[in-house]
């Protein structure tokens, strides 16, 4: 960066975002309990970057994905796309921004309309946003089928004629139709056979180079994340506990929970010199622990871990961790 120039602004900024879900007694009854799905989460995604979001099932990853895609509204906090705050835009303005953020869903069997042909599914975003004439839309669909490795002759088939991997390719083509700036991929290979997963991951990696789109890649599979992502954000029980460049995170994790995740994958565990003892169950999101939410399972927990919530602090270049022990606050 030359002297006097400002650093590039991020494509997406998630700032102190919280999302709670109220559980009511009956359809219109009083609030019986509150699910603390996401709590005070902050991160950014740069243009053309792939950020992996990892953690155990139920940690809030998919909720973050849906908040960014404006399928949920945050309870508090801000979500900015290209510098514009989108989390509270009125519907008439939000429509234009939705074309810039598209989703690839987890289940290719339920995310495609069984009453529409594959070609119609891919063309639908173009029709909804009035992109081009009918002829230009057909040409665009042909191009998209070719990009994702499907013959255009299959465009007249319905989803039940395709395998799981092919259906996910249709979902990816649909997400690419509007040339989005950001693709939110929510566990895009977890419902596929292992033999097909690598093909879809390699396809996403190739399309990233061809389109220049940024990805939020949500997954619980660390081996997949290591293959495709530039940076990785680790979630536990609704909060971020570590964010780092991929290479640094996998070579030197600084949060005990990140280490525990890596020890659960044999190929990654071989790189670790010592194994931690993992104790206890994941606490309930209805009543999360005070202070550090990981403290009830953490082998390094100290009394202060129950008294105050650790915040993300620098522990290296671009490397942040939220841990009283591994990333203590600097004393003035």
Phi, psi and omega in degrees: 000129182286159181296134176092353179265149180273149175297150181298134179287144180293152174293314182234134174235124174251118190237110175051044184278131177233141175223119175246144175244126178271133175259121186254161173276101185077181185296322185235019184281184180288160180290122181269326181198165180233128175270121178271078188288316180223135186225109169056054183263132179226129172196175180222159172229127179275163179298133178076003184268153172247114177256124175271138177241113189236161179156169180293164176302137179086007183276352179110005183299309182293329176296318176300315180301316181288329175294318180293325178278005179062030172273340170232156171258139180291150173292322174204167181098175185233144172235121182244134175241117183060031179086354181258129181286117187253348188287349178228021179291144173294156187304321183295329177273330182295330181304317180294323180286334180297332179291342182270346178232118181236153183247145165249119189272164185293314189256105181290350181274329181256350184269357178248136180291116183292347181265001179245147175287163180300319179296319180293325179295315181290326182282339187307313178300325179293321178290316183297326181258013175052051180264101173079172177284172179301321180294316180293326178294320178297319179296321178295319179296319177302314180298318181294319177300317180295320181299322183267006174082030177242137176290137182296339178298341180272000184296336181274357179277155177269160185307328182292351178271358185249153173283172180300316179296320178293321178298320179293328175296323176296317178298323178292318178299319178298319180294330182276347191305322186264013182051058184291157173282329185223132174248124177262108181257106185264098182049056191289347181238000186293336181267004184258157174299148181303323182294339183262336185303314182297324179297317182289320178297316178296325177296313180298320179295319179293317181294328176302315179293325182284324187259335183077007181289148172274155179234140157258113186253104183269128182198157169254359184263103184294328180295320177293316180299318180297329182286321193250340191264156174268315177232162183226134173246131184252128179249144172221121175049047173089357182234150173281133179247341180199141176221129184199158168303145186307310186298319181289321181296316184283336179270332183211071176295143184248349178256138181303328180291320177300318178298319179297318178300316182293327179289344178278352178249111186306319182296326178276328183297332180297339180277344182273143182271334182223145180258132175275151173272119180267125183238157171074177180252161174295127180297164181283136175291349174287331183215071184292155181296155174287163177064229178283125184289342180271355190298332183289348180238357190273130178287347182258004188301139177236167180307322182295338181294336178270347187267329182214149180280125176288145178252160178294124180231151179296133174233009181174181180293111182070012185248121181239144176216146179248088183206125179297330185272312185275334181224066184291155177293144177284127181277130178281000000 
